[in-house]
Amino acid sequence: MTSFGADNALGAVFRPQLPPERLRSVVRAADEAGLEQLWLWEDCFLESGIATAAATLAWSERLRVGVGLLPVPLRNVALTTMETATLRRLFPGRFAVGLGHGVQDWMGQVGARVDSPVTLLREHLDTMRALLRGERVTVEGRYVKLDGVALDWPPPARTSEAAPVKAPPTAPATAPATDLASGPVSAAASDTAVLAGARGPRSLRLSGEAADGTVLDSNTTFAGIRRARQLIDEGRAAAGRTDRHEVVHYLSTATGPDAAGRLRAELLREGHDPATGPGVAGDAAAVAEAVGQALDAGADTVVLQPTADEPDPESFVRFAALEVRPLLR
């Protein structure tokens, strides 16, 4: 099994099927137990990703908080970047953000469905990363249109080097000192990074090319992680990128009473064969073994995703931190 090194992390998900008022007790349990990361979702029409992230960061002392994902059809890129930059200045190094093109049926319900979700995602990624680097951006894309926009309060620049980013052909962007086509800028990866959620080949290649990391959902098998890494690397090679690209994998996890039955029901809801579908049910040793398999397949961060009917989310985050994490070496 791959060793659990400095570049690896273990986290858990607070699922938005829980009411927002439950978040505080889960955050406190996670922070007190020493969990490394807590991830949140912005699923229609449950809970806001930015609002829950702000509360989680304020209620905790050391948690790294991730939102995976924010659906870009719902969002103006300037506002999303302002929110992200604000949280990163308030809580340096503790906020990770991932963008996705959204579930198209949900986007249609709110009048935000677009003809080319992948183009929209690319334009958001390129523009948001440039704004977070402190650049002034003018862009006339298919969907993203900005005229001389720059953040007054971008995340503070540090000494690590951000990778070059290429602007899409439909979306040229310029800045006084650098533009999206040439873009080497000194910045802290943790404070300027933008991840992308991806599943299909086009989205995975795009993530490798235009994002700083990739979020793989719980429908991804261990073989799927390997394939995703290959496609991400193809995108990175096409863009000439050599910087680190973090892969975050959500691992469906059930433990405690009727763990196997709850995972089976979850897999059936997602359309998987319960005998072969992704996920793990069992005690800490079984979960740690599955985490190791995800790392072997190419994940950097593994986020334990409880079933929608998890009876005790506070105990679940304690289980991740106090029982599973010590078994990872």
C-alpha positions in Angstrom: 0.0 0.0 0.0 1.2 3.5 -0.8 2.6 5.3 2.2 0.6 8.2 3.6 3.0 11.1 3.1 3.1 14.9 3.5 1.2 15.4 0.3 -1.7 13.2 1.4 -4.6 14.1 3.5 -7.8 12.5 4.9 -11.1 14.3 5.1 -14.8 13.8 5.5 -17.9 15.3 3.9 -20.7 17.2 5.6 -23.6 16.3 3.3 -26.2 18.9 2.6 -28.9 16.4 3.2 -28.4 17.4 6.8 -30.0 20.6 7.9 -27.6 23.7 8.1 -28.1 24.0 11.8 -26.4 20.6 12.3 -23.2 21.9 10.7 -21.8 23.6 13.8 -21.7 20.4 16.0 -20.1 18.4 13.1 -17.4 21.1 12.6 -16.6 21.2 16.3 -16.4 17.4 16.5 -14.1 17.4 13.4 -11.8 20.2 14.7 -11.5 18.8 18.2 -10.8 15.3 16.9 -8.0 16.6 14.6 -9.6 15.8 11.3 -7.5 17.4 8.5 -10.2 18.4 6.1 -14.0 18.9 5.9 -15.7 19.2 2.5 -19.0 20.8 1.7 -21.3 20.7 -1.4 -23.4 23.3 -3.1 -26.1 20.9 -4.4 -29.4 22.3 -5.7 -31.5 23.1 -3.8 -30.0 22.3 -0.5 -27.3 24.5 0.9 -24.9 27.3 -0.2 -21.3 26.3 -0.5 -19.8 29.7 0.4 -22.1 30.4 3.3 -21.4 27.0 4.9 -17.7 27.3 4.2 -17.5 30.7 5.9 -19.3 29.3 9.0 -17.1 26.2 9.1 -13.9 28.3 8.9 -15.1 30.6 11.6 -16.2 27.8 13.9 -12.9 25.9 13.6 -9.3 26.5 14.4 -7.3 24.3 12.0 -9.6 22.5 9.6 -8.9 22.9 5.9 -12.4 23.5 4.4 -13.2 22.5 0.8 -16.2 23.2 -1.3 -16.6 20.6 -4.0 -18.3 21.8 -6.0 -19.7 25.2 -6.9 -21.8 24.9 -10.1 -20.6 27.7 -12.4 -23.8 28.2 -14.4 -25.3 29.6 -11.2 -22.5 32.0 -10.5 -20.8 35.2 -11.9 -17.1 34.5 -11.9 -16.2 37.9 -10.4 -18.5 37.3 -7.4 -17.2 33.8 -6.9 -13.6 35.0 -7.0 -14.4 37.9 -4.6 -15.9 35.4 -2.1 -13.0 33.0 -2.5 -10.4 35.7 -2.1 -12.2 37.1 1.0 -12.2 33.7 2.7 -8.6 33.1 1.8 -7.5 36.4 3.3 -9.6 35.8 6.5 -8.4 32.2 6.8 -5.1 31.8 4.9 -4.2 28.4 3.6 -7.5 26.8 4.9 -10.0 27.2 2.0 -10.1 25.0 -1.1 -12.6 25.6 -3.8 -13.7 23.5 -6.7 -15.8 24.4 -9.7 -18.1 22.2 -11.7 -20.4 22.6 -14.7 -23.4 21.6 -12.6 -26.1 19.0 -13.0 -27.7 20.0 -16.3 -31.3 19.2 -15.2 -30.9 21.4 -12.1 -29.4 24.2 -14.2 -32.3 24.0 -16.5 -34.7 24.3 -13.6 -33.2 27.7 -12.7 -32.8 28.9 -16.3 -29.0 28.7 -16.2 -28.4 25.7 -18.6 -25.9 26.5 -21.3 -25.1 24.9 -24.6 -21.5 24.1 -23.8 -20.9 23.4 -20.1 -17.3 22.5 -20.7 -16.6 25.8 -22.4 -18.3 27.6 -19.5 -16.2 25.7 -17.0 -13.0 26.5 -18.9 -13.7 30.2 -19.1 -14.5 30.3 -15.3 -11.3 28.4 -14.4 -9.0 30.6 -16.6 -10.6 33.8 -15.4 -10.9 33.0 -11.7 -7.3 31.8 -11.5 -6.0 35.0 -13.2 -8.1 37.2 -10.8 -6.8 35.3 -7.8 -3.3 35.9 -9.0 -4.0 39.6 -8.8 -4.2 40.2 -12.5 -6.5 42.8 -14.2 -8.7 40.8 -16.6 -10.5 41.8 -19.8 -12.2 38.9 -21.4 -14.9 38.5 -24.1 -15.7 34.8 -24.0 -18.7 32.9 -25.1 -20.0 33.1 -21.5 -17.6 35.0 -19.3 -17.3 38.7 -20.1 -15.2 41.1 -17.9 -14.0 44.6 -18.7 -10.8 45.6 -16.8 -11.7 43.7 -13.6 -9.2 43.2 -10.8 -9.6 42.3 -7.2 -8.8 45.0 -4.7 -8.1 42.3 -2.1 -6.6 39.3 -3.8 -5.0 36.6 -1.7 -1.5 37.7 -0.6 1.2 36.6 -3.0 3.9 34.3 -1.6 7.0 32.6 -3.1 5.8 29.5 -4.9 5.4 29.7 -8.6 2.0 29.3 -10.3 1.9 27.4 -13.6 1.4 29.1 -16.9 -2.3 29.2 -18.0 -3.5 29.4 -21.6 -6.6 31.4 -22.4 -9.3 29.6 -24.5 -9.4 30.8 -28.1 -12.8 32.4 -27.6 -11.8 34.2 -24.4 -8.6 36.3 -24.7 -7.8 38.1 -21.4 -5.2 40.8 -20.7 -3.6 42.3 -17.7 -1.0 45.1 -17.3 2.0 42.9 -16.4 0.8 39.5 -17.7 -2.1 37.9 -19.4 -3.8 34.5 -19.4 -1.6 33.3 -22.3 1.7 33.9 -20.6 0.8 34.0 -16.9 3.8 33.0 -14.7 3.1 34.7 -11.4 4.5 34.1 -7.9 1.7 33.0 -5.6 0.8 30.6 -2.9 -0.8 27.5 -4.4 -3.1 27.1 -1.5 -4.4 30.6 -1.8 -4.7 30.9 -5.6 -5.5 27.3 -6.5 -8.9 26.4 -8.1 -9.9 22.8 -8.5 -12.4 21.4 -11.0 -14.9 18.6 -10.7 -14.7 16.2 -13.6 -15.9 12.8 -14.6 -15.8 12.4 -18.4 -12.7 12.5 -20.7 -13.2 16.1 -21.9 -13.7 17.4 -18.4 -10.8 15.5 -17.0 -8.4 16.7 -19.7 -9.7 20.2 -19.2 -9.0 20.0 -15.4 -5.4 18.9 -16.1 -5.0 21.8 -18.5 -6.8 24.6 -16.7 -7.3 23.7 -13.0 -4.9 23.2 -10.1 -6.5 20.0 -9.0 -9.4 17.6 -9.6 -12.3 16.5 -7.5 -13.5 12.9 -8.3 -16.9 12.1 -7.0 -17.9 8.9 -5.2 -19.0 7.2 -8.4 -15.3 6.8 -9.3 -13.9 3.4 -8.8 -10.2 2.8 -8.1 -9.7 1.9 -11.8 -11.5 5.1 -12.6 -9.0 7.1 -10.5 -6.2 5.6 -12.5 -7.9 6.5 -15.8 -8.7 10.0 -14.5 -5.0 10.5 -13.7 -4.0 9.5 -17.2 -6.5 11.9 -18.8 -5.5 14.7 -16.4 -1.9 14.2 -17.3 -2.8 14.4 -21.0 -4.3 17.8 -20.4 -1.3 18.9 -18.3 1.1 17.8 -21.1 -1.0 19.7 -23.7 -0.8 22.9 -21.6 2.9 22.4 -20.7 2.1 22.3 -17.0 4.6 20.7 -14.5 3.2 22.0 -11.2 1.6 19.7 -8.7 -2.0 18.7 -9.5 -4.0 17.5 -6.4 -6.5 14.8 -6.9 -9.3 14.7 -4.3 -11.4 11.5 -4.2 -14.7 11.1 -2.4 -14.9 7.6 -1.0 -18.4 6.3 -0.1 -18.0 5.0 3.4 -20.3 3.3 5.9 -19.4 2.2 9.4 -21.3 1.2 12.5 -24.7 -0.4 12.7 -25.9 -1.9 9.4 -23.0 -0.4 7.5 -23.1 -2.9 4.6 -26.9 -2.4 4.2 -26.6 1.4 4.1 -23.8 1.3 1.6 -25.7 -1.2 -0.6 -28.8 1.2 -0.6 -26.5 4.1 -1.5 -25.0 2.3 -4.4 -28.4 1.2 -5.7 -29.6 4.8 -5.6 -26.6 5.8 -7.7 -27.2 3.0 -10.2 -24.3 0.8 -9.2 -24.2 -3.0 -8.8 -23.8 -3.3 -5.0 -21.4 -6.2 -5.5 -18.9 -4.3 -7.5 -19.7 -0.6 -7.0 -17.3 1.9 -5.4 -17.2 2.3 -1.7 -16.3 0.6 1.6 -18.3 -0.6 4.6 -16.7 -1.8 7.8 -14.5 -0.9 10.6 -11.5 1.4 10.7 -9.1 -1.2 9.3 -11.4 -1.9 6.3 -11.7 1.8 5.6 -8.0 2.5 5.9 -7.3 -0.3 3.4 -9.7 1.3 0.9 -8.0 4.7 1.5 -4.7 3.0 0.7 -6.2 1.6 -2.5 -7.3 5.1 -3.6 -3.9 6.4 -2.9 -2.3 3.6 -4.9 -4.7 4.5 -7.8 -3.5 8.1 -7.8 -5.5 10.1 -5.3 -3.7 12.6 -3.1 -6.5 13.4 -0.7 -9.3 10.9 0.2 -12.5 12.3 1.6 -14.8 9.9 3.4 -18.3 10.4 2.2 -21.0 9.1 4.6 -24.2 7.7 3.3 -27.1 10.0 3.0 -28.7 8.3 6.0 -25.6 8.3 8.2 -27.2 8.2 11.7 -24.4 10.1 13.6 -22.4 12.5 11.5 -20.5 13.8 14.5 -19.3 10.3 15.3 -18.5 9.7 11.7 -15.9 12.6 11.6 -14.5 11.4 14.9 -14.2 7.9 13.4 -12.3 9.3 10.4 -9.9 11.3 12.6 -9.4 9.1 15.6 -9.7 5.6 14.2 -8.9 5.6 10.4 -6.2 8.3 10.3 -3.9 6.6 12.8 -3.8 3.5 10.6 -2.5 5.4 7.6 1.3 5.4 7.5 
